[in-house]
Amino acid sequence: MATDPQRSRRVADPLGDVFDKVCAGRMVLEHLTGRWSPLIMAALCDGPMRFSELRTKIGGISEKMLSQTLRILVRDGFVARTVEPTVPPRVSYELTELGRDLASPLQHLIDRIAVRVKDVLRAQEAYDRSAEPEAAAGAEAATKG
């Protein structure tokens, strides 16, 4: 049986294999692909924003989730938090060089989703239509049993 030398190398170095549960890259991937991170990163592609501006731009995010997610993104080095010495203090967030580098493919994905969302909705409708007879048959069998 032939072995894949690339796979062997990845397994030998768990830090470089996101499929390995101890891979540091896996943690980074989870941080970047969480529920709110891609939207925050995409919003910051337009330039620095204050907390309230981010919350307004990203519909549905709570203050708590925005705060938690920003804290993670700042810790990971993707976002810089700047506090201006004013009264009251003015805090803004912006992408770092690392953040801009990784936000680019996220923004591309968001753009592609916008282009293909109608296709996804059609696929969901087709699936739901085909699943309805199965669900009805299952419910009917359960009431007879």
Kinemage of the C-alpha trace (Angstrom):
@kinemage 1
@onewidth
@group {chain A} dominant
@subgroup {mainchain}
@vectorlist {calphas} color= white
{ca met a 1} P 0.000 0.000 0.000
{ca ala a 2} L 1.505 3.343 -1.049
{ca thr a 3} L 1.626 6.176 1.446
{ca asp a 4} L 1.228 9.851 0.705
{ca pro a 5} L 4.458 11.639 1.773
{ca gln a 6} L 2.556 14.926 2.263
{ca arg a 7} L 0.086 13.201 4.610
{ca ser a 8} L 2.949 11.560 6.511
{ca arg a 9} L 4.601 14.941 7.000
{ca arg a 10} L 1.341 16.505 8.227
{ca val a 11} L 0.771 13.680 10.700
{ca ala a 12} L 4.355 13.956 11.945
{ca asp a 13} L 3.766 17.656 12.683
{ca pro a 14} L 0.354 18.032 14.341
{ca leu a 15} L 0.801 21.828 14.442
{ca gly a 16} L 0.508 21.863 10.644
{ca asp a 17} L -2.520 19.574 10.290
{ca val a 18} L -5.863 21.287 10.998
{ca phe a 19} L -7.513 17.867 11.099
{ca asp a 20} L -5.497 17.038 14.228
{ca lys a 21} L -7.269 18.081 17.431
{ca val a 22} L -4.068 19.557 18.927
{ca cys a 23} L -3.201 21.668 15.881
{ca ala a 24} L -2.735 25.355 16.681
{ca gly a 25} L -3.966 26.170 13.190
{ca arg a 26} L -7.254 24.469 14.015
{ca met a 27} L -7.830 26.905 16.869
{ca val a 28} L -7.091 29.816 14.531
{ca leu a 29} L -9.482 28.371 11.942
{ca glu a 30} L -12.193 28.059 14.602
{ca his a 31} L -11.635 31.667 15.675
{ca leu a 32} L -11.830 32.961 12.091
{ca thr a 33} L -14.849 30.894 11.098
{ca gly a 34} L -16.985 31.307 14.204
{ca arg a 35} L -20.478 32.728 13.895
{ca trp a 36} L -19.489 36.411 14.063
{ca ser a 37} L -15.776 36.594 13.187
{ca pro a 38} L -16.136 36.612 9.388
{ca leu a 39} L -18.685 39.426 9.562
{ca ile a 40} L -16.542 41.486 11.940
{ca met a 41} L -13.458 40.968 9.783
{ca ala a 42} L -15.393 41.876 6.617
{ca ala a 43} L -16.825 45.002 8.260
{ca leu a 44} L -13.335 46.101 9.282
{ca cys a 45} L -12.090 45.708 5.689
{ca asp a 46} L -13.668 49.127 5.103
{ca gly a 47} L -11.394 50.704 7.720
{ca pro a 48} L -11.378 51.433 11.460
{ca met a 49} L -14.713 51.339 13.262
{ca arg a 50} L -15.970 52.032 16.742
{ca phe a 51} L -17.792 49.368 18.747
{ca ser a 52} L -21.201 50.969 18.189
{ca glu a 53} L -20.555 51.253 14.442
{ca leu a 54} L -19.696 47.556 14.258
{ca arg a 55} L -22.803 46.635 16.235
{ca thr a 56} L -24.983 48.730 13.926
{ca lys a 57} L -23.396 47.317 10.763
{ca ile a 58} L -23.619 43.665 11.889
{ca gly a 59} L -27.323 43.079 12.399
{ca gly a 60} L -28.308 40.675 15.164
{ca ile a 61} L -25.061 40.614 17.139
{ca ser a 62} L -25.378 41.306 20.856
{ca glu a 63} L -22.995 43.601 22.711
{ca lys a 64} L -21.721 40.587 24.657
{ca met a 65} L -20.938 38.528 21.537
{ca leu a 66} L -19.342 41.476 19.757
{ca ser a 67} L -17.176 42.183 22.781
{ca gln a 68} L -16.155 38.519 23.209
{ca thr a 69} L -15.389 38.040 19.528
{ca leu a 70} L -13.403 41.272 19.278
{ca arg a 71} L -11.376 40.218 22.335
{ca ile a 72} L -10.485 36.922 20.616
{ca leu a 73} L -9.595 38.648 17.332
{ca val a 74} L -7.422 41.198 19.156
{ca arg a 75} L -5.680 38.428 21.125
{ca asp a 76} L -4.987 36.475 17.923
{ca gly a 77} L -3.442 39.560 16.316
{ca phe a 78} L -6.083 40.018 13.596
{ca val a 79} L -7.561 43.220 15.005
{ca ala a 80} L -5.929 46.196 16.731
{ca arg a 81} L -7.802 47.997 19.504
{ca thr a 82} L -6.920 51.682 19.831
{ca val a 83} L -7.981 53.803 22.811
{ca glu a 84} L -7.796 57.560 22.315
{ca pro a 85} L -7.138 59.532 25.514
{ca thr a 86} L -10.325 61.577 25.421
{ca val a 87} L -13.187 61.955 27.875
{ca pro a 88} L -14.948 59.642 27.479
{ca pro a 89} L -12.266 57.383 25.939
{ca arg a 90} L -12.796 56.718 22.244
{ca val a 91} L -12.076 53.116 21.255
{ca ser a 92} L -11.734 51.961 17.670
{ca tyr a 93} L -10.926 48.654 16.019
{ca glu a 94} L -9.094 47.984 12.773
{ca leu a 95} L -7.522 45.068 10.965
{ca thr a 96} L -3.816 44.489 11.480
{ca glu a 97} L -1.586 43.446 8.584
{ca leu a 98} L -2.205 39.818 9.581
{ca gly a 99} L -5.929 40.493 9.812
{ca arg a 100} L -6.027 42.101 6.356
{ca asp a 101} L -4.173 39.113 4.891
{ca leu a 102} L -6.670 36.638 6.337
{ca ala a 103} L -9.741 38.833 5.801
{ca ser a 104} L -9.140 38.835 2.054
{ca pro a 105} L -10.216 35.205 1.479
{ca leu a 106} L -13.100 35.657 3.937
{ca gln a 107} L -14.291 38.674 1.950
{ca his a 108} L -13.976 36.641 -1.255
{ca leu a 109} L -16.119 33.888 0.302
{ca ile a 110} L -18.742 36.444 1.381
{ca asp a 111} L -18.773 37.891 -2.150
{ca arg a 112} L -19.190 34.412 -3.671
{ca ile a 113} L -22.032 33.627 -1.265
{ca ala a 114} L -23.798 36.821 -2.373
{ca val a 115} L -23.486 35.686 -6.002
{ca arg a 116} L -24.674 32.113 -5.311
{ca val a 117} L -27.267 32.615 -2.543
{ca lys a 118} L -30.182 32.127 -4.973
{ca asp a 119} L -28.731 28.743 -5.975
{ca val a 120} L -28.508 27.725 -2.324
{ca leu a 121} L -32.103 28.808 -1.687
{ca arg a 122} L -33.288 26.801 -4.719
{ca ala a 123} L -31.395 23.735 -3.470
{ca gln a 124} L -32.976 24.108 -0.026
{ca glu a 125} L -36.458 24.425 -1.529
{ca ala a 126} L -35.894 21.324 -3.689
{ca tyr a 127} L -34.655 19.372 -0.686
{ca asp a 128} L -37.592 20.491 1.456
{ca arg a 129} L -40.078 19.499 -1.272
{ca ser a 130} L -38.519 16.045 -1.624
{ca ala a 131} L -38.338 15.542 2.152
{ca glu a 132} L -42.006 16.466 2.766
{ca pro a 133} L -43.463 13.142 1.509
{ca glu a 134} L -40.960 11.227 3.662
{ca ala a 135} L -41.842 13.283 6.738
{ca ala a 136} L -45.573 12.809 6.136
{ca ala a 137} L -45.140 9.044 5.698
{ca gly a 138} L -43.091 8.870 8.900
{ca ala a 139} L -45.712 10.793 10.860
{ca glu a 140} L -48.492 8.591 9.466
{ca ala a 141} L -46.630 5.410 10.429
{ca ala a 142} L -46.047 6.756 13.942
{ca thr a 143} L -49.764 7.428 14.483
{ca lys a 144} L -50.703 3.915 13.317
{ca gly a 145} L -48.094 2.263 15.532
